[in-house]
Structure formats: structure tokens, C-alpha cells
């Protein structure tokens, strides 16, 4: 199965420009690919619920429900779990049905506990300020130098079994940590000042451009981190990995904010947020993820979980540091592009070596591809086992890996009732045209 990818030439693009023309060569699937018939006397037409390449069940979760994942060049698989009652928040897959704390249980156990309470914060719970231990990890990324990057929100869920709540972040707790996968030792830790990471911020996902010219310092590269807080101010946190300096961009830009009163549907059921003791509400999450274009010049911004629109911005506007240039913020606001609707709510991105941008579509039990050359959303894979794809990883081995965690059925969204059924999953499907993980931005 083939897909039109980012490297189409202008002449090839012109050849696909007429509305009356048939689908371009290599279009991933027939638009009727989900349809079949029952057979028998009346031969009723039905939706089979699947299309695309075969989907493999790669790993089963029977203990902790996964959020993020990353696959190393050597095939090691790492997963993370937002902390509630879990014993650890960063793990490594050890066999088909089990994971273990990574690098060890000690680094997953802050000596002072997951939260701090007391006179200093007037009894208001704050997450641990421990910068040397993992508190609640949300996202992972592996770069070609065999470094595992760990994004720790610093905000665990407390009282998870009764009335779930999330304490505010204390400086030091929210951090980006680099681990050398050869030695399994931490090599770098980045924390954030209070005017970059707010107490009610929630770091959700991250992408890297490690080329020397990515930053003004010319050293270390840059990380783009999304703040998806459903309580506060959404936007990008941009981190110069060479200097450790960080800043915010697109703070409260309309494209980063949640869509009011959104009612998605999962497995055919309309969904309302029902948090225990808080009545019926709507999903509040804003900016949820991002992916870079093949050469790093554009950020395809997933933006609000509740929005059907896809946005983009040239990364030079995100890299502009308002600490050094007082005019840096407005140009970013002025240059966000609305690329139109993407076919539904989406929950995450992954990019491959051909410029395909994969979009996780929980309303459709599917993964779509955004093709920037055609300016269209294309189908990639649909399968009934895709019950909330939460994170994706384009592997060096040519597979797209997905964590499946049945998130809409978690107790925190359903009046304290846990409707999830084990196992959770890592699924994988072969990417089109020999695509693999993109390393263009990693040199």
C-alpha cells in the first residue's frame, strides 16, 4: 500500500490539481475500503471497520495503563504512565505482557513523596519539586544518538481511587530529562522558570530539532514542548538545549485553545466529561501535540484535542526568543495558518522519513495522514482495536507504533467508575513506501 508523501515535485502536484481527475496514483486506500456485504440472500452492505495495512498486537498491558511510548534504534521499547496509584511512571517493556521500572524503581520514587503540602503553600497540594526523580511522565522521545528524552509534568493525580485531583506544579518538578541508553544514566536535566512553566501548566508532548543552526547559540539544538493544560494558559514552551534557556510562544492564541462545548463520540457513544463531584462538563484540553515538517521549517500543530482543525506555523517564529527580542511574540500570532479541517478530533502526531504526518483519530478508531503537498487528509489505517490511540512512534524498523489505553473509559472522566478492560496494547502497522523514522533534524 502506497501513500503520496511530502516529496512530490511541482509537476506531480500540477498533475493532481483537477477536481474531475481520479485519485492520484498511490492513494492509500479506496474510499469504499471499509465496505463489504453480508452475503446470503439479501447481501446487505455493511461497514467492516477496517482498512489499511495489517495491524499487529505487539505488547499487552495488564498492570498500568500506558500513555507515551518510544522505540529505540536497537528495538528497546519504553512506555510511560501518568502517575496515580502506580508504583512507577517510566518503564521498559521486558516481554510480551510485562514492563519494569526504568532505569530502576529508585529513580521513579521521589524520597519526599509525590506531593508537598503544608504551611508554605497554605494547605494547597503541589506536586513534588524534586528535579532528580520522576514524578509523572507524560511523553517520551528517542533520538539517533541513543538518548531517551523523558518529559515529566511534575503533576501526579492524587486520591485516584476516590476523588481524583491534580496538584499544581512546583518549580523543579516539571522537567525534561535525557538518559543515555547505553549506560542507562541521566546525562542532562532541564527545569523551567515560573514564567515559562506556570503552576497550572501541563506539558503534553515534545519534538526536537538538533541541528546546530536550530538555535542562536548554535549548540545543542532545540525542543518544542506543548502545554495542553485544561485549567490554564495553552501554548508552546521552547527550550534551547545548549543554553538551557526557555520561553513561551503562542500563549493563548485562539488556535491553541479548547473548543467550547465539544461533544465527540467514541465507539458510537456521545461523550461528556463526568468528573466525580463536578457534574456534567466538556473536555477542556487545549494544545495537545505537534509535529515538525520533514526539514523542520514548519510545525504542523495539532492544537486543541477538541478541535477538528489543523494549524501550522513556521518554526522560526517559535524560535524567536521574547527575552531577547521584545517584538518576538506578535509575529508568531500573525503567522499561524489554518490548514482546514482534518476529519475529526485528533490526539497526537508522528512524522516519518518521507514527510508523512500521522494523526491519531480516536473518534474513528483510526490513524489518518496529513499530506502537506496535496493539502489533504488521507486514510492510513482503521481497526476496531484502536480504542483511543494515545501516542505514536515512527520506528527505525518501518513500523508505526501506537499505545492503546481506552482513555475515555477511565474513572477520572466517568464519575469515578473505571470502564476500561485489560489488556491495554501497543499496536503496530507497517508505514507506506519504505518509510521509517525521520532523522533529518537529528544531525
PEBELJO-V709578 format. One record per run of one state. SS is the DSSP state (~ for helix, > for strand, _ for the rest). FROM is the first residue (numbers start at 1). TO is the last residue. If there is no record, write none. Layout:
ss:SS from:FROM to:TO
ss:SS from:FROM to:TO
This chain:
ss:_ from:1 to:9
ss:~ from:10 to:14
ss:_ from:15 to:34
ss:> from:35 to:37
ss:_ from:38 to:44
ss:> from:45 to:47
ss:_ from:48 to:50
ss:> from:51 to:51
ss:_ from:52 to:54
ss:> from:55 to:61
ss:_ from:62 to:68
ss:> from:69 to:71
ss:_ from:72 to:76
ss:> from:77 to:80
ss:_ from:81 to:89
ss:> from:90 to:95
ss:_ from:96 to:97
ss:> from:98 to:101
ss:_ from:102 to:105
ss:~ from:106 to:108
ss:_ from:109 to:114
ss:> from:115 to:116
ss:_ from:117 to:118
ss:~ from:119 to:121
ss:_ from:122 to:125
ss:> from:126 to:127
ss:_ from:128 to:136
ss:> from:137 to:143
ss:_ from:144 to:146
ss:> from:147 to:152
ss:_ from:153 to:156
ss:> from:157 to:158
ss:_ from:159 to:164
ss:> from:165 to:166
ss:_ from:167 to:167
ss:> from:168 to:168
ss:_ from:169 to:174
ss:> from:175 to:180
ss:_ from:181 to:184
ss:> from:185 to:191
ss:_ from:192 to:202
ss:> from:203 to:209
ss:_ from:210 to:211
ss:~ from:212 to:214
ss:_ from:215 to:221
ss:> from:222 to:227
ss:_ from:228 to:234
ss:> from:235 to:240
ss:_ from:241 to:245
ss:> from:246 to:249
ss:_ from:250 to:253
ss:~ from:254 to:256
ss:_ from:257 to:264
ss:> from:265 to:266
ss:_ from:267 to:268
ss:> from:269 to:270
ss:_ from:271 to:272
ss:> from:273 to:274
ss:_ from:275 to:279
ss:> from:280 to:281
ss:_ from:282 to:286
ss:> from:287 to:287
ss:_ from:288 to:289
ss:> from:290 to:292
ss:_ from:293 to:297
ss:> from:298 to:301
ss:_ from:302 to:303
ss:> from:304 to:304
ss:_ from:305 to:308
ss:> from:309 to:314
ss:~ from:315 to:319
ss:_ from:320 to:327
ss:~ from:328 to:334
ss:_ from:335 to:336
ss:> from:337 to:341
ss:_ from:342 to:348
ss:> from:349 to:352
ss:_ from:353 to:356
ss:> from:357 to:361
ss:~ from:362 to:364
ss:_ from:365 to:365
ss:> from:366 to:371
ss:_ from:372 to:375
ss:> from:376 to:382
ss:_ from:383 to:388
ss:> from:389 to:394
ss:_ from:395 to:398
ss:> from:399 to:404
ss:_ from:405 to:406
ss:~ from:407 to:409
ss:_ from:410 to:410
ss:~ from:411 to:413
ss:> from:414 to:414
ss:_ from:415 to:423
ss:> from:424 to:430
ss:_ from:431 to:431
ss:~ from:432 to:434
ss:_ from:435 to:436
ss:> from:437 to:437
ss:_ from:438 to:439
ss:~ from:440 to:442
ss:_ from:443 to:443
